[in-house]
Amino acid sequence: MASSASETATTVPSADARRPLIGVTTYLQQAATGVWDTTAAYLHAAYLDAVVEAGGIPVLLPPQPCDDDQAAQALAAVDALVIAGGADVDPRRYDAAPHPLTGAPREDRDAWEAALLRAALEAGTPFLGICRGLQVLNVELGGTLIQHLPDVVGDDRYQVGAGTFGSEEIQIEPGSLLAAAIGPERRAVPVYHHQAVDGVADGLVVTARCDDGVIEALERPGPGYCLAVQWHPEMETDDRRLLAALVERARARRDASETPRPPDLPKEHA
């Protein structure tokens, strides 16, 4: 697996390539460091490492009170959006009663990320969902979740606990955005989730599954770039190509929007 921020060697892009700004969502929670014990924006450094290695500049987007206009304004400042992993999505957002093992709701993060996602889909901003990010995408578009996978698969292999990532094999659909980024071959991926997609939202397609049927990737077909995976590509050097694909799409979209319009030709006079 990939090393931490202090141990990971990064690949610096060429000097003439201006790095895209990649917005990455975070927690807002109590954190202790040194003499301080305070509320802070919090995110595993592996996400930041992965964005930097891919040639982007990570921009943290912590939860905050907002409406759709404010979320759109925040999103307009970046070239792509990553909704990172984290706490369970509040089951009330898909009209379900909470399972006894579903985590306490993080309403601030649910509302903020849903607003950012709506803005991204509206604007065509390249989007990558990671773990929780896949679930936010599915729920926001009308899908539902399995709240505790062991009830379905019979064990805790998808989340063994204590911060230890499991490894599960997935089969990727050829021709998908996912296959274009990391290849269509069968592969093992690092997993840490006790929930998963149940009902797939209208407009999304499944592009990776495990042998037991657990969904590990969703995409939204269309002119934009909308891909979400249930596993943690930021933790595996090879899978970080997903971040590289996002950065490249963000760069291409930004450069296209900045291409100056050719001057109007003078009208011919008779």
C-alpha positions as CSV (number, residue, x, y, z in Angstrom):
1,M,0.0,0.0,0.0
2,A,1.0,3.6,-0.5
3,S,3.1,5.4,2.1
4,S,2.0,8.3,4.2
5,A,2.6,11.9,3.2
6,S,6.0,12.1,5.0
7,E,7.2,9.0,3.2
8,T,5.8,9.2,-0.3
9,A,7.9,10.4,-3.2
10,T,5.8,12.6,-5.5
11,T,6.1,12.9,-9.3
12,V,6.3,16.6,-10.3
13,P,4.7,17.5,-13.7
14,S,6.6,19.5,-16.3
15,A,7.1,23.2,-15.5
16,D,4.8,24.3,-18.3
17,A,1.8,22.3,-17.0
18,R,-0.3,24.4,-14.7
19,R,-1.8,22.1,-12.1
20,P,-5.5,21.8,-11.8
21,L,-7.2,22.6,-8.5
22,I,-8.8,19.5,-7.0
23,G,-11.4,20.1,-4.3
24,V,-11.5,17.3,-1.7
25,T,-14.1,17.2,1.0
26,T,-13.2,16.7,4.7
27,Y,-14.6,16.1,8.1
28,L,-15.1,19.0,10.5
29,Q,-14.5,17.4,13.9
30,Q,-12.6,17.6,17.2
31,A,-8.9,16.9,16.8
32,A,-6.0,16.9,19.3
33,T,-2.4,17.8,18.3
34,G,0.3,19.2,20.6
35,V,-1.3,21.5,23.2
36,W,-4.4,22.0,21.1
37,D,-7.7,20.1,21.3
38,T,-10.0,21.9,18.9
39,T,-12.5,21.5,16.0
40,A,-10.5,21.1,12.8
41,A,-10.9,20.2,9.1
42,Y,-9.6,16.6,9.1
43,L,-8.6,14.3,6.2
44,H,-6.2,11.4,5.8
45,A,-3.0,12.6,4.1
46,A,-3.2,9.8,1.6
47,Y,-5.9,11.7,-0.4
48,L,-3.6,14.7,-0.6
49,D,-0.6,12.6,-1.6
50,A,-2.6,11.0,-4.4
51,V,-3.8,14.3,-5.8
52,V,-0.3,15.8,-5.7
53,E,1.3,12.7,-7.3
54,A,-1.4,12.9,-10.0
55,G,-0.3,16.5,-10.9
56,G,-3.1,18.4,-9.1
57,I,-3.2,20.8,-6.2
58,P,-5.5,19.6,-3.4
59,V,-8.0,22.2,-2.0
60,L,-9.8,21.2,1.2
61,L,-13.5,21.7,1.3
62,P,-14.6,21.2,4.9
63,P,-18.4,21.1,5.9
64,Q,-20.0,24.5,6.3
65,P,-23.5,26.0,6.3
66,C,-24.5,26.7,2.7
67,D,-27.2,26.8,0.1
68,D,-26.9,25.6,-3.5
69,D,-25.7,29.0,-4.7
70,Q,-22.9,29.0,-2.1
71,A,-21.9,25.5,-3.0
72,A,-21.8,26.3,-6.6
73,Q,-19.6,29.3,-5.9
74,A,-17.2,27.1,-3.9
75,L,-17.1,24.5,-6.7
76,A,-16.5,27.2,-9.3
77,A,-13.1,27.9,-7.7
78,V,-11.8,24.3,-8.4
79,D,-11.4,22.2,-11.5
80,A,-12.6,18.9,-10.1
81,L,-14.3,17.5,-7.1
82,V,-13.5,14.5,-4.9
83,I,-15.9,13.4,-2.2
84,A,-13.7,11.4,0.2
85,G,-14.4,8.5,2.4
86,G,-15.9,8.8,5.9
87,A,-18.9,8.3,8.1
88,D,-22.2,6.6,7.1
89,V,-24.7,8.6,5.1
90,D,-27.7,9.4,7.2
91,P,-30.3,6.8,6.2
92,R,-33.1,9.4,6.5
93,R,-31.7,10.8,3.2
94,Y,-33.0,7.6,1.5
95,D,-36.1,7.2,3.6
96,A,-34.8,4.3,5.8
97,A,-34.8,3.7,9.5
98,P,-31.2,3.5,10.9
99,H,-29.7,0.0,11.4
100,P,-28.4,-0.5,15.0
101,L,-24.8,-0.5,13.6
102,T,-25.2,2.5,11.4
103,G,-23.0,5.4,12.6
104,A,-24.4,8.6,14.1
105,P,-25.4,11.0,11.3
106,R,-23.0,13.7,10.3
107,E,-25.7,16.1,9.0
108,D,-23.2,18.9,8.3
109,R,-21.2,16.8,6.0
110,D,-24.2,15.1,4.3
111,A,-25.7,18.5,3.4
112,W,-22.4,20.1,2.3
113,E,-21.4,17.2,0.1
114,A,-24.8,16.8,-1.4
115,A,-24.9,20.5,-2.4
116,L,-21.4,20.2,-3.9
117,L,-22.3,17.1,-5.8
118,R,-25.5,18.8,-7.2
119,A,-23.4,21.8,-8.3
120,A,-20.8,19.5,-9.9
121,L,-23.4,17.5,-11.9
122,E,-25.1,20.8,-13.0
123,A,-21.8,22.4,-14.1
124,G,-20.2,19.2,-15.6
125,T,-17.3,19.5,-13.2
126,P,-15.3,16.2,-13.2
127,F,-16.2,14.1,-10.2
128,L,-14.6,11.2,-8.3
129,G,-16.4,9.6,-5.3
130,I,-14.3,7.5,-3.0
131,C,-16.1,5.0,-0.6
132,R,-18.6,7.4,1.2
133,G,-18.4,9.5,-2.0
134,L,-19.9,6.6,-4.0
135,Q,-22.7,6.3,-1.5
136,V,-23.4,10.1,-1.5
137,L,-23.7,10.0,-5.3
138,N,-26.1,7.0,-5.3
139,V,-28.3,8.5,-2.5
140,E,-28.4,12.0,-3.9
141,L,-29.7,10.6,-7.2
142,G,-32.3,8.5,-5.5
143,G,-30.6,5.2,-4.7
144,T,-30.5,3.3,-1.5
145,L,-27.8,1.6,0.7
146,I,-27.3,-1.7,2.5
147,Q,-26.6,-0.4,6.0
148,H,-24.6,-3.3,7.3
149,L,-22.9,-5.7,4.8
150,P,-22.3,-8.5,7.2
151,D,-26.1,-9.0,7.3
152,V,-25.9,-9.8,3.6
153,V,-22.5,-11.4,3.0
154,G,-22.2,-13.2,6.4
155,D,-19.0,-11.8,7.7
156,D,-16.9,-8.6,8.1
157,R,-14.4,-9.1,5.3
158,Y,-15.3,-5.7,3.8
159,Q,-14.4,-3.9,7.0
160,V,-12.3,-5.9,9.4
161,G,-11.9,-2.9,11.7
162,A,-9.0,-1.3,13.6
163,G,-8.0,0.7,10.6
164,T,-6.9,-2.4,8.7
165,F,-7.8,-2.5,5.0
166,G,-9.1,-5.7,3.6
167,S,-8.5,-6.9,0.0
168,E,-11.3,-8.0,-2.3
169,E,-11.2,-8.9,-6.0
170,I,-13.4,-7.0,-8.4
171,Q,-14.3,-7.4,-12.1
172,I,-14.4,-4.2,-14.1
173,E,-16.7,-3.6,-17.0
174,P,-14.8,-3.1,-20.3
175,G,-15.4,0.3,-22.0
176,S,-16.1,2.1,-18.7
177,L,-14.3,5.2,-17.3
178,L,-12.9,2.9,-14.7
179,A,-11.5,0.5,-17.2
180,A,-9.9,3.4,-19.1
181,A,-8.2,4.6,-15.9
182,I,-6.8,1.4,-14.4
183,G,-7.6,-1.4,-17.0
184,P,-10.4,-3.9,-17.4
185,E,-8.7,-6.8,-15.8
186,R,-9.8,-8.5,-12.7
187,R,-7.9,-7.0,-9.7
188,A,-7.7,-6.9,-5.9
189,V,-8.6,-3.6,-4.3
190,P,-8.3,-2.2,-0.7
191,V,-11.7,-2.1,1.0
192,Y,-12.9,-0.6,4.3
193,H,-16.7,-0.3,4.2
194,H,-19.5,-1.9,6.2
195,Q,-22.2,-0.4,3.9
196,A,-22.7,-0.7,0.1
197,V,-25.1,0.2,-2.7
198,D,-28.5,-1.5,-2.6
199,G,-30.8,0.1,-5.1
200,V,-28.9,1.8,-7.9
201,A,-30.1,5.3,-8.7
202,D,-31.6,6.0,-12.1
203,G,-29.0,7.3,-14.4
204,L,-26.1,5.4,-12.8
205,V,-24.5,2.2,-14.2
206,V,-22.6,-0.4,-12.3
207,T,-19.0,-0.8,-13.6
208,A,-17.4,-3.1,-11.0
209,R,-18.6,-5.8,-8.7
210,C,-17.2,-8.4,-6.4
211,D,-18.0,-12.1,-7.0
212,D,-20.7,-11.9,-4.3
213,G,-22.4,-9.1,-6.1
214,V,-21.3,-6.2,-3.9
215,I,-21.1,-3.1,-6.1
216,E,-17.7,-1.5,-6.1
217,A,-18.0,1.2,-8.8
218,L,-20.7,3.4,-10.3
219,E,-20.6,5.8,-13.3
220,R,-23.0,8.3,-14.8
221,P,-22.9,8.2,-18.6
222,G,-22.9,11.4,-20.5
223,P,-20.6,14.2,-21.6
224,G,-19.2,14.9,-18.2
225,Y,-16.9,12.8,-16.0
226,C,-18.7,11.1,-13.1
227,L,-17.1,8.1,-11.5
228,A,-17.3,6.7,-8.0
229,V,-15.6,3.6,-6.4
230,Q,-16.5,1.9,-3.1
231,W,-12.9,1.0,-2.3
232,H,-9.9,3.3,-1.4
233,P,-7.7,4.0,-4.5
234,E,-5.7,6.6,-2.5
235,M,-4.2,3.8,-0.4
236,E,-2.8,1.8,-3.4
237,T,-0.1,3.2,-5.7
238,D,-1.5,1.4,-8.8
239,D,-5.1,2.5,-8.1
240,R,-4.0,6.1,-7.8
241,R,-4.3,6.2,-11.5
242,L,-7.9,7.0,-10.8
243,L,-6.8,10.4,-9.4
244,A,-4.5,10.9,-12.4
245,A,-7.4,10.3,-14.8
246,L,-9.5,12.9,-12.8
247,V,-6.7,15.4,-12.9
248,E,-6.2,14.9,-16.7
249,R,-9.9,15.4,-17.3
250,A,-9.9,18.5,-15.1
251,R,-6.9,19.9,-17.0
252,A,-8.5,19.3,-20.3
253,R,-11.8,20.9,-19.3
254,R,-10.1,23.9,-17.8
255,D,-7.8,24.4,-20.8
256,A,-10.8,24.1,-23.2
257,S,-12.7,26.8,-21.3
258,E,-9.7,29.1,-21.4
259,T,-9.1,28.8,-25.1
260,P,-9.5,32.3,-26.5
261,R,-12.2,32.8,-29.1
262,P,-10.8,33.5,-32.5
263,P,-11.4,37.2,-33.5
264,D,-14.3,37.9,-35.8
265,L,-13.3,38.3,-39.4
266,P,-14.1,41.7,-40.9
267,K,-17.2,41.7,-43.0
268,E,-16.8,41.8,-46.7
269,H,-17.9,45.1,-48.3
270,A,-19.5,45.1,-51.8
